[in-house]
Amino acid sequence: MGGSATTDGGLGALHAISAPARLRGVDLLVACDVTTRFVDAAVVFGPQKGATPAQIKMLTGRLERLAQQYRDDFGVDVGDIPGSGAAGGIDGMLAALGGKLVAGFDLVADELDLHDHVASADFVITGEGHLDAQSFEGKVVGGVADVCREYGVRVAAIVGIADDDVRDRLPLRVLADESGLERSLREP
């Protein structure tokens, strides 16, 4: 689970499931790209999506009420689970239904044998729509950079926008933004 245009705490998805009891006994792994907690989703991701301070306050209140509803309905306190705020809180709803939240990057990297591929590579390219501090907190670009650093492999990130405070966090970067293509090549 990653970016979402909504902060509805997964309520829309829960309604679409219609019969959550059918998920009993299902081994549901929920791959999270952040560690944000359920009620913090609006505060952390709202500004990124254009929410005003008043909207963030309203969304946070809604998430607090929904966390209580999930406690009452499913007996799970989603508010204390790291990653439950991912994708606007959908991860929290899935945890309430019995899902186990796991680090998404690690899960996918293992499935793709990423470490083996990077170990035999000369150069790796990754990408991100908006390179910011969150990019290095469980998201793909930060995970790929860490794996490349581990093996001493050069890495580049192609991004839409890069915040000034994180431009130097990659040992090698290629940034494309509204001003054109910026290149800065350095060794790991």
C-alpha positions in Angstrom: 0.0 0.0 0.0 1.3 3.4 -0.9 0.0 6.8 -1.9 -3.7 7.5 -2.0 -5.7 10.5 -3.0 -7.9 10.0 0.0 -7.7 9.8 3.8 -10.8 7.8 4.5 -9.2 5.3 6.9 -10.1 2.5 4.5 -13.8 2.9 5.1 -14.6 3.0 1.3 -12.6 -0.2 0.8 -14.3 -1.9 3.8 -17.7 -1.1 2.3 -16.6 -2.5 -1.0 -15.5 -5.8 0.7 -19.1 -6.1 1.9 -18.5 -9.4 3.8 -15.3 -9.0 5.8 -16.0 -12.2 7.7 -15.0 -14.1 4.5 -11.4 -13.0 5.2 -11.2 -15.0 8.4 -8.5 -17.6 8.1 -6.9 -15.8 5.1 -3.2 -15.0 5.6 -3.3 -11.4 4.6 0.0 -9.6 4.3 -0.2 -5.8 3.9 2.9 -4.3 2.4 3.4 -0.8 3.8 5.7 1.9 2.4 5.6 4.1 5.5 5.4 3.6 9.3 2.8 6.4 9.8 0.2 5.5 12.4 -3.5 5.6 11.6 -4.6 8.9 13.2 -1.5 10.7 11.9 -2.2 10.0 8.2 -3.9 13.3 7.6 -1.2 15.4 9.4 1.6 13.6 7.5 0.1 13.2 4.1 -2.6 15.9 3.9 -0.2 18.8 3.1 1.3 16.7 0.3 -2.2 16.2 -1.2 -3.1 19.9 -0.9 -5.3 19.7 2.3 -5.6 22.9 4.3 -5.0 23.1 8.0 -8.8 23.1 8.6 -9.2 20.0 6.4 -6.4 18.2 8.1 -8.1 18.8 11.5 -11.4 17.5 10.2 -9.7 14.4 8.6 -7.8 13.7 11.8 -11.0 13.8 13.8 -12.7 11.5 11.4 -9.7 9.0 11.6 -9.9 9.1 15.5 -13.6 8.2 15.3 -13.0 5.5 12.8 -10.2 4.0 14.9 -12.7 3.8 17.7 -15.2 2.1 15.3 -12.6 -0.5 14.3 -11.8 -1.1 18.0 -15.5 -1.6 18.7 -16.3 -3.7 15.6 -13.2 -5.8 15.2 -11.4 -5.5 18.6 -8.2 -4.1 17.0 -6.6 -0.8 18.1 -5.3 0.3 14.7 -4.1 3.6 16.2 -1.1 2.0 17.7 0.1 -0.1 14.7 3.1 1.3 12.8 2.1 1.6 9.1 -1.6 1.7 9.8 -1.8 5.2 8.3 -0.4 4.2 4.9 -2.6 4.8 1.9 -4.8 7.1 3.8 -5.5 4.5 6.5 -6.4 1.6 4.3 -3.7 -0.4 6.0 -5.3 0.2 9.4 -8.6 -1.1 8.1 -6.9 -4.2 6.7 -5.2 -4.7 10.1 -8.6 -4.5 11.8 -9.7 -7.3 9.5 -6.7 -9.4 10.6 -4.1 -8.4 8.1 -0.4 -8.3 9.2 1.4 -5.1 8.3 4.9 -5.7 7.0 7.6 -3.4 5.4 6.6 -3.3 1.8 10.0 -2.6 0.4 11.5 -5.6 2.2 8.7 -7.9 1.1 9.0 -6.9 -2.6 12.8 -6.9 -2.5 12.8 -10.5 -1.2 10.3 -11.6 -3.8 12.4 -10.0 -6.6 15.8 -11.2 -5.2 16.8 -7.5 -5.3 19.9 -8.0 -3.2 21.3 -10.6 -5.7 20.4 -8.3 -8.7 22.0 -5.3 -7.1 25.1 -7.2 -6.1 25.8 -8.1 -9.7 24.9 -4.6 -11.1 27.2 -1.8 -12.1 24.5 0.8 -11.9 20.9 1.0 -10.6 18.1 3.5 -11.6 15.1 4.0 -9.3 12.4 6.7 -9.4 10.0 8.8 -7.2 7.4 11.3 -8.1 8.4 13.6 -5.2 11.7 13.0 -3.6 11.3 14.2 0.0 12.2 13.1 3.5 9.5 10.4 3.4 11.2 8.9 0.4 13.9 7.6 2.8 11.5 6.2 5.4 10.4 2.9 3.9 9.7 3.9 0.3 11.3 2.3 -2.7 13.8 5.0 -3.6 15.3 5.0 -0.1 15.3 1.2 0.1 17.0 0.9 -3.2 19.6 3.5 -2.2 20.3 1.5 1.0 20.8 -1.7 -0.9 23.1 -0.1 -3.4 25.1 1.5 -0.6 25.4 -2.0 1.0 27.0 -3.4 -2.2 28.9 -0.2 -3.3 26.8 0.1 -6.5 26.1 3.5 -8.0 22.4 4.5 -8.0 20.4 7.2 -9.7 16.9 8.4 -9.0 14.7 10.0 -11.7 12.1 12.2 -10.0 9.5 14.7 -10.8 10.3 17.1 -7.9 13.2 17.0 -5.4 13.1 18.9 -2.1 16.4 20.8 -1.5 17.0 19.2 1.9 17.2 15.6 0.4 18.9 16.1 -2.9 22.2 15.0 -1.5 20.9 11.8 0.2 21.6 9.7 -2.9 25.3 9.1 -3.7 24.4 9.5 -7.4 21.4 11.2 -8.8 19.7 12.2 -12.0 16.9 14.6 -11.4 14.3 15.7 -13.9 12.1 18.6 -12.8 10.2 21.5 -14.2 13.4 23.3 -14.9 14.8 20.6 -17.1 17.2 17.8 -16.5 19.8 18.2 -13.7 22.7 15.7 -13.6 25.0 15.2 -10.7 27.2 12.1 -10.8 29.1 10.9 -7.8 30.5 7.6 -6.6 28.8 5.8 -3.7 
